[in-house]
Structure formats: structure tokens, C-alpha cells
């Protein structure tokens, strides 16, 4: 190969852009591609969309003790999602939705640890209409910091006062996790099993946390780890015609606040027609793709 630096500016005649249609996941563009020797400098723009619910665990239906399903004791699934403001939300679905005026004798709980931080327990306790919340579709959640993964009552410290609002919608509950957790992009949430039935549980007992009887109603036994999403652009140069979602993206960069990005790709030994593949993601399964043809 000629060692003399070869600078090749890819003109419009030699570059064809072919964008994959953008959906709810946002959009990404490759606006420039310039070769200098063995390096291809690429750049473009990106936009992002809030992450949809990521299901982390499920449980068999109709496995709660008699009488508990009708008051929210039969758990179905648990999910987390993060919006573009960095707010992470817990979504808990039930197999049977409790009636708005049912007796609230079940506490829902979730025990988890955050990478580089500590362990916590979130407990949700529903209140009947007119007793604590003004809406029959509302509940309250409390966040506790735990001394260790067992999250025993004696080692817990309540972090949130007043209570954290939780809302029912007929299928389950939604709770936005408080800023007190410091869930920065890249933090990993790992669920831990403090209740014998699983990291996410439904337990008999209400109002006074000391009366919550773990291991009594239902649980989701396995809950996958969750990484708080970050805005990220990944790029690669490869043969044309590949599925952008299946390309091996070897280079990833963090976009600027306005969404613009730039990266350098190694194109040593490459010549002829190739494609630049770009992917912009905000969390798992929340990516936009585009391609740009280049002549090297």
C-alpha cells in the first residue's frame, strides 16, 4: 500500500445516503464521510425517544393463595423504563386487577442494589378512597436504604418523606423512582431476593412495614439486571446490504448535547464500495438506524 497519506473527500457523486426509516426510537444521520489514509472520519446527527418498558421478569398467573388475586396479590410481570429526563419508572402488572374499592391488605415490594452504591427496598401500600390519597386509583410507596442484601427491617432507613406517589390503571401500578437514588446513565440495577418468593413480591400486611409478612402471597422469582440508558451512537463500515440491526458495531461515541456526533473508523486495506452503518440508542431495544454508501 502506498504510504503517502491519501486524502479523499467523498463527494456527493461518490456517496449515496440511504436512511432506515425512523420510528419511535428517534433518528440518526450520517452527514459526512471523509477518508484520510487508513481512517474514515464520519459525523452526523441524532435524536432519541423515551425508552419503552423493558420487561425484566414474569410470574405464572393464578398462583397466589385463595382470595389474594382479587386484591392485587397475583403478580404477572415487572418492567423498568427511563424517559429522556432521566426518570426511571417501575411498572408492575397483576394477573387480576383489584377493584377500586377492594380492601387493601397487600403490600408490593421490590429489593434491589445499584452499582457503586447500595441496596434498597421499595414498598407500595395502597390506601382506600378518602383515607390517605384523594383518588381511589392512587397508592403510596416508601423507599428504604438497606444495610445489606437481606434488607431486614432492623437495618433499614426510610429515605423518602412524604411518600412516593404510585398510580393504578386497571392493569397494574406505576411508580417513578425518586431522585434520591441518583440513577445516573450507566448505573446498573440488580434485583436481590430478600423475600423468599423473589425480588419482587406481594405480601400480606399493610400500613405498618413491621407487619408485612414476607413469603406469604406471591413473587417474581427471577428479575434481570437493568442498566439506566444513555444516549449513544455506534458506527461501523462493512459490506453493503447487511441488516443494520445485526451489524457488529465496533465503535461507539457519546453524542453532543445537541445530538451531533463524530467518529473515526479504521479502513486500512479497504477499497471499493462499502457502507457506513450507524445506530443511535437510548437503552435496550430502543435504537434508530441509518446507512450511507461510500466509495473507498
N, C-alpha and C positions, 0 to 999 in steps of 0.2 A: 504493500500500500504506500502511496506517495506520502512522505512525512510532512510535506509542506502543508501548512494549515489551509484547508479549503473552506471558504465561507460561501455558503449557498443560501441565498434568501429565496424562500419558496414563494413564488409569485402566484397571483390568483389563477393564472393559466395552468400552474402545476399543482394546485391544491384544490381539492373539492371537499366541501363540508357536507356531512350527512348526519343530521341530528336525529337521535332517537326521540320520538315524541315524549314530552314531559308530562308527567301525571301529578298526582297529589304529593309526590316525593320532592318536588321542586324542579330545578333545571340546571344544566351545566353546558357551557360552550367552550370550544377550543378556538380562540380568535387569532392566534398567531403560532407559527411553527418555523423556526429558523435553525438551519444546521451550520455549525462551525466545527470543522474537523470531525471528531468522533462523538460530538454532543449535539443533541437536538433540543433547543430551548423552546418550550411551549408555554402558552399562557391563555387565560380566558376569564370567564365569569361564572358565578354560581349563585343559586338561590336555594332555600331549604324550606321544608314544611315540618310541622309538628309531628313527632313520632306517634304512630298509632299504637294501640295496646299490644304489648308483647306478652303472650301467654307463657307463664313460667311453670305452671303446674296444674294438674287436673285431679279430680277425685271421682270415684264411682258414685252414681246417683242412687238414692233410696237406700243409703247405708247408715243413716242416723237412727238413733233409738226412737221407738214409737212416740209420737207427739211432738218431737222436736223439729221435724221438717217444716211444719206449718208456722213456726216462729223463727225461721231463718237458720235452723241448725244443720241443714243438709247442704254442705259445701259442694260446689261444682268446679270452679276454676279460680285462679288468681293471675293477675296481669299487672304490669307496670308500663308507664309511658311517660315521656318528658316533652313538654312544649318548648317553643323557641325562646321563651323567657327563662328556661332552666328549671321550671317547676315540674317535679316528678309526682305522678298520681298513682295511687293504689286502686285497683279495680277488683272487687271480689264479687263473684257470681254465686247464686244459690240455685239448687235444683228446684226448690219450691219457694216462691216469693211469699213472705209473710204478709198477712192482711195489715192494713194501716192501723187498725185498732186492736191488733193482737197483743197479748200480754208479753212484754219484753223481758224474757227470762234467760236470754242467751247473750254471752259476750263473745265477740270475734277478736282473735288475737293474731299477731304476726311477730315472730322473733327473728332478728337479722343482725348481721355485723357489716360494717362499712370499712373498706380497705384503708389502712393507715389511721383508723380512728378507734372505734369501739363497737360494742353491741347494744342493741336497743330492743324494746318491745312496744308495739303499738296495740292498744286495746280499744275496741269500739263497743260502746254500750248505748243501745237505743232507748230513747225516752218516749213515753206515750204522749199523745197530743195534750198540750196545755200544762204539762208538768215541768218541763225544763226548756224545751225548744217550742217555738210557736207554730211549727209545722209538723204534721204527722209523718212527713217524709224525711225528717231530719233525725240525726243522731249526733253523738259526741264521741270523740276519740281522745285518748290521752297517750302521750309519748313518755316512756321511761328509759333512762340510761341504766344499763345492767352492769353489774360488777364483772360478770363473765358470761359465757355462752349459755349457762343454765338459767340465767335471768330469774333467780329466786327472788321472792318478794323482799326478803331481808336485805338484798344487795341492790335494790332498785332506787333510782332517784327520779322523781317526776320533773320533766323539763318544760312542759307547756302549761301555762295558766294565762287565760282561761283555756277551756277545752278546744280541741281542733274540730271544726265542723266536718261532718260526714253526711252524705246525702244518699237517699234511696231513690230508685227509679222504677221499681217493679220487678227488676231482674237481679239487682244486687246493690252494692254500696260503692261509693266513690269518695276517696279521701286524698286531698292534696297534702303531701308530706311537708312539714314546716321547714322554714329556712334554718332553724336551729340545727338541723342535721348537716348543713354545709355540703350538700351534694354537688360538688363541682364536676364538670365534664371529665370523664375518665375514671371516676370513682366506681368501684365495684361493690355491689350489694350481694352478700351471700347469706341466704336464709339458714338458720340453725334450728335444730329440733330441741326446744325446751319443753314443749308439750309432748307427751308420749304418742299422740296421734299425728304429729307433724309440725313443721314450722308455722303453717297457717292453720288455725284451729277454731272450732266453735266449742264453747264450754258452758256448762251450767253455772249460774251465778250472775249477779247483776249489781250495779251501782257501787258496791264496795269491792275494790280489787282483791282484798283479802278473802272474799267469799267465792272468787272464781275457782271452780273446781276443774283443773286440767285433766285431760284424758277421759272426759265424760261423754262427749257428744260426737264430734266428727273432726276430721283433719285432712289436709292435703299433704300426703306423706313425703313427696319429693318436689322441691321447688328449685328451679335452675337459678344460677347466678345471673345478675343483671348489671350491665355496665352503663352508667349515665352517658348518654350520647354526646358527641362533639361534632362540630362541622369539620368535614374532611373531604379533600379531593384526592383521588388516586388516578394515576395515568400509566399508560404502557404503550409501547409500539410493537405491533405484531402483524402477522399476515392478514390481509383483508378477509372479510366475510365471517368473522367469528361472532358468536353471541356475546355482546358486551357484558352480560351478567355472569359469564363464565370465563372471562379473561383473567389471567394471572397478573394482577396489578402489583408491580414491584416497587413503585414509587408513590408515596403519599405525602401530602403537604397540608398545612393549615391555611385556609384562605384568609385574606384580609377582612376587616370588619365589613367592608362594602361588597364582599363576595368575590373580588378579583383574586386570581391565583397565578403562580408561575412555577415551573419545574424544569429540571434538566434530565434528559434521557440519554442513555448510552446507546449509540447507533454504530459502534465500531464494526466494520466489516459488512455493513448492510448497504445494499444498493438496489434500486428498482422501486416498485410500487409497494407501499406499506400503508398501514392505518394507525393513526393515533386514537386510542380508546381512552375516554375519560369518564370517571364516576364521581358523583358528589353525594355523600351520605350524611344523614343525621340519625345515627342509630341503626340497629339491625333491621334489614328488610325495609329500609326507607331511603332508597337511593334513586338518583336520576342518572342517565347515561347519555353519552353522545360519541360520535366518531368523526374523524377527519382524515381524508385520504392525503397522503404525502408522497412525493417522489424524491427518493434519497439517491 
